[in-house]
Amino acid sequence: MKDWKEKFGKPEEFFRRRGFMIDKMMEDMINTMKKMHEEFERRLSEYTEFLPAKPSVDVIDAEDKIIVKTDLPGVKKEDLDVKVSEDTVTISANVREELEVEKGNYFKKERRYGEAHREVKLPAKVKPKEAKAKFENGVLTIEIPKKEVKEKVSVKIE
């Protein structure tokens, strides 16, 4: 029977090759898991695309106010809840829509439900009591005056 060195080579070389094999195996496993996660999210979105659980928002830092906009298709004004603190905006929405389709003698009813919740950190302190919100055509727009409007002044350099 061959001794260990003849069969596997120098121990440090054997373990270096083994390490590369383990690294490659772990990398392959992680890539496979990432692909599976992406596929899961894609398929899940087919069922939840009506209202994303975390709607996208635009936060605009105007001179004297902060403007927050988000698309909430299919949401009714009475199903919205907006809370404003001096540094955050929280938007919550509930959707309950019933779609009815009639085909011959078959009557099919589909219901869609969804909840959306988003909390956004604001880039400046605001006056929550002076916030105004409007909801038109599925777009929520919130305008909040800033607490302090910082004036920019040119400074002469000597």
N, C-alpha and C positions, 0 to 999 in steps of 0.2 A: 504494500500500500504506500502511495506517495505521501511524502510529508506535507504539512500545511502550506509551506512556502512554495513548493512545486505546484500544488493544486490551485492556490489562490493568489500567489505572488506575495510581495511585501505587505505586511499588515496595514501600513499607512496608505498604500495604493488601493488595497481592497476596500478600506473604509471610506476613502475619498470617492471611489466609484459608487459605493453603496449610498453615500450621501447624495450624490448627483441623482441616482435612481429615485431616492425618496423625495428629493426636491421636485423632480419631474412628476412623480406620481401625485404629490400634493397639489402642484400647479394644475394638473389635468382635472383633479377632483374639484378644485375651486372653480375652474372654468366651466365644468359641467354643471355645477350648482348655480353659477351665475346665469347660464343659459336656461336652466329649468326655472329659475326665479323670474327671468324676463318673460318666458312663455306663460308662466302662471299669471303674472301681472297683465299680460296681453289678453289672455282668456277671461280673466276676472273683469277687466275693463269693458268687455263686451256686455256684461251684465250690469255694470254700474256706471256706464258712460253717461247716463241720463243726468246725474248730478254727482260730480266728484266729491268724495268725502272731505277733501281739502282743496277748495276752489282757489284758483290762481288770483292773485291781486296785483294791482299796480299801485304803488305809493309814490305820489308826486310831491316834492318839496317846493311849493310855490313861495314867493317872498314873504307873504304874511299868513299863509295857511298851509295845512297838509291836506292833500286830496287822496282818498283811497277809493279805488274802483275795482269791482269784481263782477264777473258774469255769473248769473244764477238763473239759467233757463228753466222754465217750467215752474218756478217758485212764485207763489202769490205773496203780495205785500204783507198780508196778515200772518204769514208763516215765517216772517223774518224777525230776527232779534239782533239789535246792534247795541253794543255797550262800548263806551269810550272812557278811558281813564287819561291821566295826564301824559302817559307815554305808550298806551296801547289801544288798539281797536280790536274788539271781538265780534265776529259775525257768525250767527247761527241761523240755519234754515232747515225747515222740514218740508218734505214734498210728499204728497199723496195724490197720485193721478190715476184715473181709471180710463182705459182705452177700450172701446167696444167696437168689434168688427163683426158684421153679419155676413155669412156666406151660405146661401141656400137655407136648408133646414138646420144648419149647424150654427150655433151662437157661441162665440168665443169672447172671453173677457180676460184682459190682462191688466194687472195692477203694477204700478211702479211706485216704490217707496224709496226715500232717500233722506239722509241727514248730512248736512255739511256744517263744518265748524272750522273757523280759522281765527287765529289770534296773531296780530301783526304788531311788532315793535315799531314805534314811530321814530323818525330821525330827529325829532325835536319835541320839547314839552309843549302841550296844547291846553286849551281851555275847554274841558269836556262839556260844560254846561252850555256852551255856545255852538256845539256841533249841530250840523244840519245834514239830513240824509234825504235822498230822493231815489225812487225806484221806477225806472222807465224801460220798457221793452226788455226786461230780464237783466238790466244792468243796474247795480247798486252803486251810487256815488255818495260818498261821505266827505263833507268839507268841515274842517276843524281849524279855527283860528289858532295861531301860535301864541304861546304865553308871552314870549318876548320876541319882538322883531329886532333882530340885531342889525344895526345900521353899519354899513361899511364906509369907512372914512379913509381918504387918501392921506398918507403921512409923508411930509416932505423929509427927504433924507439929506442930512447935512454932511 
